Amino acid sequence: MRYLTKLVPSAALALSTAIVCHQAVAETAYVSNEKDDTLSIIDLDTLEVTDTIAVGERPRGIIFSHDKTRLYICASDSDTVQVMDLKNNRIIAQLPSGEDPEQFALHPDDRRLYIANENDAVVTVVDVTTQEVISQIDVGVEPEGMAVSPDGKWALATSETTNMVHWIDTETHEVVDNTLVDQRPRHIEFNKEGTTVWASSEIGGTVSIIDVASRQISHKLHFKIKGVHPDKIQPVGIKLTDDGKYAFVALGPANHVAVVDAKTYEILDYLLVGRRVWHMEFNTDQSRLLTTNGISGDVSVIDLDRMKVIKSIKVGRYPWGIRIKP
C-alpha cells in the first residue's frame, strides 16, 4: 500500500504536467467573416468555434503583430484598420487606413503597416505605434495583394486592373519597378528566404513565380482539374511551407486547393475543399492547413501528412481571412 501511495502523486504530477504542456501548445484560429462583420474564433484542439466577435464592416485581411499580442483587421467598408488586443479580444484602436483597405502587410520592424486601398489606387503606410500615416504611394488601379520581403527592403502591391506587381522601396516609399502578370492579380507571397515571389492571377488562371533579384517572371503555373471548367479555376490565396517543399494555391470557385512542388513547380494534387476557397493558413508546426471557403461559409482543415481534408468547420457568412496563434 505504501508503494502505491508513492506512485499516485507521481502519476498525478505527470498527468498534470502533460495537461499543462498540452495547454501551452493549444492553438487558436481567427477567421474574418466578410458578410457578418464578425470574427470567428476556432479552438484547434477541438476544431470547434468557441466565440464570435463583432468587428467593423466587411472585415477581410487580418494579420498579427510580430509578438502575436495584437490582431490587425482590415474593416474595408468602415475605411479603417482595427487593432484587437488578443488578451481579451477587444478592439483597442482604429488606425487610419485610406479608403477600402483590403489586404496589408507588416514590416519586420513591427511598426510600418503597408495597406492596399482598392478604391484609391494607393498604398497607405501607417506607423502602428504613433497611429499616423507616414506615406501614401500611387500604384496601379485596384490594388489588393500586399507583401513585405523578409529583409524589409521591398513592399509589393498587386493591382487587379493594371495587372502588375509594384515594387516599392521601403526606404524611399517610391515605386521603382513593375512586373506585368496575368489578369487580375489578387495575392502575393514571398518564400521564406525572400528570393522568390508568388503572385496569383484570378482571371488569368495562373500563378507567376518572380525572381526577386531580377524582378522578372521565372516560371508560371497553369492548373487543370478534371471535371472543372477552366473559367472556374481562379487562383487567389497562396501559402508556402518554410522548408521550401510545397506551395498551396487556393483556386476560388474551382473549390480545390492545388498542391505544388515548390522546387520543380509540378502540380502534385488537387484537394477538394469548400465552395469558393479564398485564403489559407498553416498551424504552428505546419502539419495542418486551414482554408476559408466564402460561399459555403466554412473552414476546411487539411492534414498535410496525409494531404487530406479531415474536417469542415462552420463559421460566419463569407469567411475571407485567417490567422492562427499558438
Stockholm file with secondary structure:
# STOCKHOLM 1.0

chainA/1-326         MRYLTKLVPSAALALSTAIVCHQAVAETAYVSNEKDDTLSIIDLDTLEVTDTIAVGERPRGIIFSHDKTRLYICASDSDTVQVMDLKNNRIIAQLPSGEDPEQFALHPDDRRLYIANENDAVVTVVDVTTQEVISQIDVGVEPEGMAVSPDGKWALATSETTNMVHWIDTETHEVVDNTLVDQRPRHIEFNKEGTTVWASSEIGGTVSIIDVASRQISHKLHFKIKGVHPDKIQPVGIKLTDDGKYAFVALGPANHVAVVDAKTYEILDYLLVGRRVWHMEFNTDQSRLLTTNGISGDVSVIDLDRMKVIKSIKVGRYPWGIRIKP
#=GR chainA/1-326 SS CHHHHHHHHHHHHHHHHHHHHHHHTCCEEEEEETTTTEEEEEETTTTEEEEEEECSSSEEEEEECTTSSEEEEEEGGGTEEEEEETTTTEEEEEEECCSSEEEEEECTTSSEEEEEETTTTEEEEEETTTTEEEEEEECSSSEEEEEECTTSSEEEEEETTTTEEEEEETTTTEEEEEEECSSSEEEEEECTTSSEEEEEETTTTEEEEEETTTTEEEEEEECCCTTSCGGGCCCCCEEECTTSSEEEEECBTTCEEEEEETTTCCEEEEEECSSSEEEEEECTTSSEEEEEETTTTEEEEEETTTTEEEEEEECSSSEEEEEEEC
#=GC SS_cons         CHHHHHHHHHHHHHHHHHHHHHHHTCCEEEEEETTTTEEEEEETTTTEEEEEEECSSSEEEEEECTTSSEEEEEEGGGTEEEEEETTTTEEEEEEECCSSEEEEEECTTSSEEEEEETTTTEEEEEETTTTEEEEEEECSSSEEEEEECTTSSEEEEEETTTTEEEEEETTTTEEEEEEECSSSEEEEEECTTSSEEEEEETTTTEEEEEETTTTEEEEEEECCCTTSCGGGCCCCCEEECTTSSEEEEECBTTCEEEEEETTTCCEEEEEECSSSEEEEEECTTSSEEEEEETTTTEEEEEETTTTEEEEEEECSSSEEEEEEEC
//
